[in-house]
Amino acid sequence: MRTIELLAMALRTVTGNPMRSFLTMLGVIIGVSSVVTLVAIGRGSSDQIAKQYENMGTNQLVVNAGGTGRATQLDYNELMQLELFPEFQTVAPTISLNGANIKYDRTQDKYNVIGTNDRYLPLMKADLAEGRNIAEADLDFRNPVAILGSEVADKYFGNASPIGEDININGVVFTIVGKLKSKGSNTAGTSIDKAVIVPLVTAQRVFKLGQIRTTYIEASSSDQLAKAQDFVKRYLTNKFKSDTGFTIMNQEELMNARIAATSTMTNQLISVAAISLLVGGIGIMNIMLVTVSERTREIGIRKSIGAKRRNILFQFLVEAVVISGLGGLIGLILGIAASYVWPMLSPGQATKVSWDIGLYSFLFSVFVGMVFGLYPANKASKLRPIDALRTD
């Protein structure tokens, strides 16, 4: 019997009982569509992360320090001295006040406050929509001035200009001198759009904040990044009298770490989704065993008129492969569709359809059908004609 005839017979069997065929395919459909969708989300997230770091530049360091006592505290003036060395371009120390109560008129909400210097916004590639940046004079005189992220400004002022207005941050009045353009999430996964920027020394004094925890450093060039990183490590090791209590990461390391974390989580989810394919394969085997039982007399008639064992084997094996293949094809279509719909349901979340993974998932679904269809097909081929014909 030719392959075309076997495929035609298999399709007639599938379409003859569409509900049972669909339920048989369901596990394969769910498995393939889940794999395609999850890979698209994972690769889209990885591309987003890479783009964020590219926008930040590749010659930056992020220094995080922690500990108690003066020996493990970063000093602002000492950090700024790094700019005197040729390896360094910009240094922006920061301190944070999370969930500060911010009030204007009758509107009150909680936002993060970042205390820093005039280098922070250029280093973060954050542009002003209006107003000015923090100035050296603000740091020298501890001026209570603030720059609002775009979402903070929209919350309190809408389309009106906030420049010159006063806001209350944890009971302290600050004058707004700038408003930022919308930027989106930064490389740390937070958003400067939802933050308020104030002079570092002002934040330390009025909010009683302690040591500098995070410092952003821009090397003079990508070629100088390794030297700058080594310089900072030696400086902190000497200052802390230990090589612990601080971490130094460059942009590439941070990017790779976040992409690796995203890939690990995606792979774990894919492993779970792949179980659906195996469950679908078991479902196919069960239905094919039922089909063999229902068509035992048909098998006996075919054998009695000359059908060989291999003909019966191929007939039922092709039916199993057609069922799993159709399920894989439907799952592939649904997975691709879900990949394009997902960004609409989750604004800011990008996806990237992986056609190679889609093809592999479809081929794997066909393989699953072949493996799990082999036992029922082999059982059908071994039936003796005389016994099969006696079955009602």
N, C-alpha and C positions, 0 to 999 in steps of 0.2 A: 504494500500500500504506500502510495506516494505521500511525501510530507505535506503537500498542499491539501490532499484529501483528509489527512489526519487533523490538520489545522481547521478545516471546514467543519469536520465532525465535532471537534472540541468546541468551536464557537457556537454550533447549534445546541450542544449540550448546555453551555453556559447561558445562552439566551432563552433556552427552554424553561429554565427555572430561575428567573433573574433575582428574586429576593434571596433565595438560598445562596446563589453565586455571590451576591453583594456581601452578605453576612460572612461568607467564607473569605472574601477578599479584605474584610474590614481591618483585620490586624496588620496586613501588609500595607494597606492604604495609610493607616495611622503611623506605622513605622517609617515609611519612606517620606511622607509629608513632614513628619517631625524632624527627621534628620536634615532634610533640605532647608527647612525654615530655621532651625537652630544654627546650622552652619552659616547661613546668610546673615543672621543676627550677629553671630560671633565675628565673622570677617568684617562686617560693617562697623562693629565696635572697635576692632583693631585698627581699621583705616582711620576712624575718627580720632583715636588716641594718637596715631602717628601724625595726623594733620595738626592736632593741637600742639604737639611738641615741635613740629616744623615751624609753626607760626611763632613759637617762643624763641626759636633759634637753637642751634646745636652747641653753643659754646657757653652754657650756663651750668653753675653748680648750685646745689641746694644743701645748706648746712643746717642740721638739726642738733641742738644741744639740750641736755637735760641733767638735772642733778640739784643738789642743795649745797649751800655755802658759797662764799665768794670765789673760791678756787675753781668752781665749775660754772661760773657765770660769764657770759660774753659781755664785753664792754663796748658800748657804741663807738666811742672815740678810737679805741684800738682797732675795731673792725674797719672803720673808715680810713685808717692809715694804710690799709692794703692797696688803696687806689694809687698810692705813691709808687708802687712797684710796677714794672712794665708788663707783668703777666696779667694784671687786672685792669678792667675797664670801668666796671660799675659795681658798687656794693650797696645793697638795700636790706638792712636789718629790719625785722618786724616783730611785733608782739600783738596778741589777739585778745579781744574780749568777746566771747561768744554769747549770743542771746541777750544783747544789751537792750534795755527798754528805751525806745526812741519815740518821742512825742512831739507832735506839732499841732497846734490848735487843739482840736478834739480827737485827732487821729493818733492812735498809739499802736505800736507793734514791736516785734523783736527782730533785730538784725545783728550780724557780726560787725564788730568794729576792729579795724586794722590800724595799728600805730606804726608808722614808717617814716621815710624821708622822701625827698623830692626825686630820688632815683627810681622809686618803686614802679610808678606808672609807666615810664618809658621802658623799663626792663620787662614789664609784663605786657608790653605792646598794647596798653590800654589808652585810648584816645579820649580827649575831652570833647564833650558836645558843646559846652560853654563854660565860661569862667576861667580859672587858672589852677595851676598845680600848687602843691605845698612848696613854700619858698624857704630858703635858708634862714630868713628872718623869723619865720614861724617856729623853726626849731630853736633858734637862739633865744627868742623871747617867750617860748612856750605858749604861743598864741592858740586860743581855742577856736580853731577853724576846721572845717570839714568839707570833704568832697563826697558826693552821693553817687552810688551806683545807679544805673539807669532804672532798675526796678524799684529801688528805694525812692528815687525822685518821683517816679510815676505814682507810687503809692500815696505820697503826701501832697504832691503839687500838681499831678496830672500833666496837662500841657503847659501850665504856667512855669515861668522861670523861677527856680529856687534861689538864685544868686542874691546874696544880701539878707536872706531870711535867717531867723534863729530857730534852731531845734534843740530839744532837751534830750541829752543822752545820760541816762542813769542819774538824773538830777542836776547835770552840769549843762550850761547853755553854750552851744557852739554856733558860730556864724558860718553859713554855707558860702564857700568861695568857688566851688566847681561842681560840674555834673558830667558824668562819664557817658560815652556812647555804649550801646549794648555790645557785649563781647561774648557772652555764653560761658560755659564751664571752662575752668582753666585746667592745667595739667594735674592738679591735686584733686580734681573731681569736684571742687567747689566753684562758686560763681562770684566774680567780683561785682556783677550786676546787683547782687543782694548784700553788698557790704558798704560800710561807711569808712572812708580813709581820713585819718587825723594825724597830726604830727606825733612822732614816737615819744618824744620827751613830755609832751602834753599828756598823752595817754598814761605814761608811767606815773606822772604826778597826780592827776585828778582821779584816776581809777585805781590807784595804788597797785599797779601791775608791776611784777617783778622782772625777772631776767628776760633777755632776748632769747627766744626759743628757735626761731627760724631765720636764716639769713640767705638771701638770694644774691649770687655773685655771678657777674658776667666777665668771662676772660676776654682779653684784648683780641683774641682770634681763636679759631678752632684749633690751630696748631699749638697754641699756648695753654689749651685746656688741661692737658695732663700735668704740665708744670704747675699751673695754678692749683690744681687739686692736691698735688704733692706738697706744695708750699703751705696750704691751709691745714693739711693733716699734720705737718711738722709743727706748725704754730700752735694748734690746739693740743697736741700731745705734750708739748713743752708747757703750755699754760695750765692744763689739767693734771700734769704729772702722770698721765696715763693715756693709753690709746683707746680707752672706753669712755662712755658718757657722751659720745657724739657720733654722728653719722654724716658722711659726705657722699653725695651722689650727683653724677652729672646727668644731663638731660637724656642721653642715650640709654644709660642704665635705668633711669626711671621709666622711660618709654618701654624698654624691653621687659621690665618687671611687670608693668601694668598689662602689656600685651600677653605675657606669659600667664598671668593670673586669669585674664579673660579667656585665653585658649584652654587652660586647664578646666575652667568651669564649663565651657562649651563642650569639651570632650566628654566630661562626666555626664552632661545632659544627653549627648548623642548616644552614649553607652546605654543609658536608660531607655532612650527611644528605640535603639536597635533591638531591645528585648521584645518590642512589639512585633518585629519581623519574625522572630523565632516563635512567638505565640501564634502569629498568623500562619506560620508553617505547620504548626501542630494542628491548627484548625483545618488547614487544607488536607492534611493526612487523615483526619477524622472523617471529613466529608467524603473524601475519595474512598475510604473503607466502606462508608455507607453506600456510596454509588456502586461499588463492586458488588455489594450484597443485593442491591436493587436490580442490578443488570446481570446477575449470574446466568439466567436463562439465555440472554442475548449472547453472552460469552460462549455458552455451550453451542448455540446455533452457528456462531462464526467458526468455532473450531471444527464442528462437524462438517462444514462445507470447505474446509481446507486452510483456514487461518492458522498460521504458525504461532508458536509461543511468543516469538519476538514481535509479531504484529499486534498481539493483545497487549504486550508490555509497552510498546511504543504508543499505542492508542491511549492508554490511561496515563502514561507519563506525560504525553503532550497535553492532555486535558489539565493536569496539575500545573504544568508550566504556563499554559494559557491563562488559567485562573490567577496565578501569582503574578504573571507578567502584566495582565490587565490591571490588577490591584496596584502594582508598582507604577504603571503609567498614570493611573488616576491619582495616586499619592504624589507623584512627581509634579503633575499639573497643579494640584492643590497646594503643594509646598511652595512652588514658584509664585502662585497667586498670593499666598499668605505673606511671602517675603516682600511683595510690593505693597500690600495693604498695611503691614505692621508699622511702617513709619507714619502712616496717617493716624493710626490709633495711639501711637506713642511719639508725639512730637519731639524732635531732637535726637531720636534714635534712628541711625542709618542702618541699612541692610545692603548686602552685596551678594547677589545670587552666584553660587558656585556651580557652574555647569558640569565640571568634572565630578564633583561630589554627587550631583543629581544623576549623572550617568552611572556612576559606581553603585549608587543606591538602587537604581532600577535593575542593573545587572545582578546585584545581590538578591533582590527579590525573586528574580527568575531562578537563580541558583537555589534559593530556599525552596521554591516550588518543586524543583527537580529532586532535591534531596529528600524532602518529606513526601513527595509523590512516588518515590521509587518503591517503597514497601507495599503500598496498595496495588501499584501496577504489577509488581512481581507476584503478589498474591493472586491477582486476577489471571496472570499468565499461567500459573501452575494448576488452575482448576481443570479437572478431568472432564471431557465433554459429556460422558454418560451421567456423571454426578450433577453437572450444571444443568443438563436438560431435565432432570427429575425435579429440579427446584421449581416451586410454584411462584 
